[in-house]
Structure formats: structure tokens, C-alpha cells
Amino acid sequence: MKLKNGSFLWYLYLDKIYCLLSVRNVKVLVDYFHLLDVHHKNALNDLLFYHFLYYTTNLRKRQIMLVFDLLDWDATGEIGFEEFYMLVCILLSHENHLEKQFIYRHSRPVFELLDMNGELKIGSSQFHTFRFLFNIKKQELKEIFHDFDITGDERLNYKEFKLFTIFSMDKHQEKQREERRKRMLSLESKSRRPEGYGKEKGVILKVPFRTPQNNTLARSHSSLVL
């Protein structure tokens, strides 16, 4: 799943720690939602929802309608802004490779979202159907149910699901630390090179210009925060 180039969502900033939009970005998203809501019902029907995802992502029609049914938890045939906001945060977390962070920070809303039958448990088939939203591979899904299905009923209750999010986040952070360690070792190795390294005849070293990074925005006090 990817956002299409030039999409409005490209201009929204997702906080990398809490996986939420800033207050300013939420206000912009509210205005955008009202533009999509051509019937002025403070909700989007399946047709409006389909066109929104069709023009902003590379999702197929079947996937779009699955997402609509997932968000339309009360079966009204419409989704409100709260569900729309959660969807946008999921899309942006996927685009920024923050899926594990999002699931960890918002484990309760995600669990309730995937528990479509209201049984307070998530079956492997349900998880499999919507794994594309969180970039979960087939093998990873098998390992999740093998390692965290403590009761052995081939379904995850919230405690088991929460354990998965904690373990997944720890594993992700460990991977990040290892990548940082490798980068530091690489920089140290370069700094130890003897003077004149790379200045042999016919060799020219080029150093690219550095551009300043954008300042991060404040996180939003959203209802998604656990």
C-alpha cells in the first residue's frame, strides 16, 4: 500500500513517537473532510470513500471496500470524521514505515477495529484480511499466532494482542539501535582514514551539500491516544 504522488496526504506531518497529527494538521484534515462530504452529512458514504482512497492510494477496489466495512463498525453505510482520522493516521504510518509504532501506541483502538464480530478476540483470518494495512507478512502473521496465542484457541484476546505489540516494538527498536551502531562504526572508520586518503592522481572526492531538516510539529491531543 502506497500513497500516490501529489496526494493531499503528502502534506500532512505524522508525529513519529505518538503517530498522531498535530492540532494544526487535524484542523486542515477537518476542512478536507468537509470538502469530501458533498452531501453535508458529516459522514462519507461508500462511494465518496472509494473515490478518496482510489485517488490517494494504490489500493484495489476490493481492498478499499474491505477497509470501508472495517471502519463502518456500526453498519450505517457511512463513516464519520473520527474513523476517517484514524484511517489517515494508519496510511501515514504505513508510508513512513511506522506501522509497528502505530499498533503499539494505539493497541486498543486497533484491536477493537480488527474485532469486527465484537467477540473481544481476533481470529487469524481477520488479521490476515487486513494485514496489508499494517504491512504484516504472511510468515510474520503465523509467528504472531504461534508465539502469542497463549490460550491455544487460534484467536488473540486483548492481553495477547498487547503482548504482541510490546514484543514487536522492542524488536523494532532493537533493529534501529543496531542500525545506528553500524552507522556510528562506519563514521568512525571514515574519520580514521589517513590524511590524503582518496587524493591519489585522477581521484576527486565530492562532498554533497547538507540541507537543514524540518522542525517537528507538536503532537495532537487526539481521542486515539491510549
N, C-alpha and C positions, 0 to 999 in steps of 0.2 A: 504494500500500500504506500503510495506516494502522493504528495501534493503536486498539482500541476504548476508549472512556471507561470508567474504573473497572477497567481491566485491571491485574493484579498487576505487569506490567512498567512501568507508570507510576511505580512507587515505587522503581525502580532507577536509580542515577545512573551515566551513562557518561562517563568522562573524555574531555574534548574534544580533548586532544592525542594520547593514545595509543589512544583508542577501545576501552578495556577497563573492566571493572568493578573497583571497589575490593575488597580482601580481604573486608571485611565483607559487601559485596553478593554476592560469589561464594558465601560460606557460606550466605546466605539463599537463593540460587538452587539450591544443592545440596539444601537441605531441601525446596524447592518441587519439584525434580525427583523426589525420593523420594516425595512425595505423589502425583505423577502416575504413578509406577511402581507401579501397583496389584498387579502380579504379582511384585514384588520380585526383578527380574532385572537391576537396574542398567541398564536399557535401556527404550526406548519402542518399541512396535510401531507399524504404520501407523495403526491405529485410535486409539490414545491420542494419537499425534502429530497426527492430523487434528483431533481434538476440542480439543487445546491451541490450535492456530492458528485454528480456527473461532471459538473464544470470545475470542481475544485480538486478532485482526486482521480486516481486511475481505477477506482473500484468498478467491478462489473455490476450489471443491473441486479443480479441475484444477491450479491453481497450487500448492495445498497438497501434492498428491501429487507434483508435479514437484520441489518442494523436498525432500520425503522421499527420493525417488530420488537427488537430488543429494547429500544428506548420507549416505545409506546406500551409501557408496563400495565397501564390501566385499560388498554384496548379501546381507546376513544377514537382511534384513527387520526390522531394528531399528537404532536409533541410540543411542549412549551419551551420557554427560554432556559429553564434550569437543565433540562435534558440536552438542549442544543449546546449550552455552555460546556457541559461535561463532554459531549462529543468533540467539540473543538479542542478541548484540552487533551483528549486522547489522540486526536490527529496530530497535534503539535508535538506531543511527547514522542509519538512514533517517528515523526520527521526529524526530531532532534536526538533520536536514539536514547530516550529516557523512559522507555516502557516499564522497565523494572522499577525505576524510581517512582513512577506514577502509581503502579499497582501497590507498592509498599506504602506510599503516603496516603492513598485513598482505598485501602483494602476493603473497608466496609461497603462504600458505595459500589465498588467493582463487584464484590461478592453478591450484593443484592441485585445488581444489574444482570449478572450471569445466572442467578437463581430464578429463572423465568417461571418455574412452576410453584414458587413460593413454598418449597419444601425445606428451606433452610439448609439445603445441600446442593452441590454442583456435581452433576454426572460427567463422565469423561466425554460423552457425545456432545453435551452442551459446550464444554470447554473447547472441544475440537472444532465445533461450528464457528466459534468466534475467536479462535486463536490468531487469525490474521490481524485483528485489531491491536494485539499486544506483541506481535512478532514472535510467537512461540512456535518452535519447530515441532514436528511430529514426535521425534525421539525425545525431545525435552518434555513433551506432554506425558509420554509414557513414564518417564523418570519421576515426574511430579506425583503421579498416582501410585507409583511403586514405592516411593520414599515417604510420602506424607499421608497416604490413606491408612491411618493407624487402625481404624475400626474394621478395615477389610471389606467394606460394602461397595467398593468401587465408586464411591462418591466422597466428596470433601465437604465436611461441615466448616463453619467459620473458623474454628480454632485450628483445624488442619490447614485451611487455606492461608490463615495468618502466618503459620509456621513456614509455609512455602514462601511467602513474600519476604519474611525476615531472612531466611536462608538465601534466597535469590539475591536480595540486596547486599548481603555480606559477601557473596561470591562476586557480585559486580564490583563492589568497592575494592576487593582484593585484586581483581584484574586491573582496575585503574591504578592502584598502588604499584603493581608490578610494571605497568607501562611507564609510569612516572620514574620509577627506579631505573629502567632501561634508558630513558631519555637523559637522566642525570649522568649515568655512566658514559653515554655517548658524548655528552658535552664535556665531561672531564677528560675523556680520551682525546678530543679535539684540542682542548686547552693545553695538553701536554706535548703537542707536536713541536718539534724543534723549529727555531726561528728560520725563516726562509723556506719552510715546507711548501711545496706546490709552486715555487717560483723558478723552477727549472726552465731552461730555454724552451720557448714555444708553449709554455703553460701560463694561462691567465686565470686568476681566481676572481669570481664575480660575487659580490655580496648584495643581495636584494635589499631594497628599502623596506623598512618596517612601518606598518600603519598602526595608529593607536586603536585600541579596542573600544567598543561602545560601552558606556556605563550601563550597568544592570538596573532594572526597574524594581520598585518595591513590590512585594507580593500582595495579592488581593486577599481580603478577609471574606473568603467565599464560604458558602454553605457546604462545599465539598470537603473542607478541612476537617479532619477527624478530631 
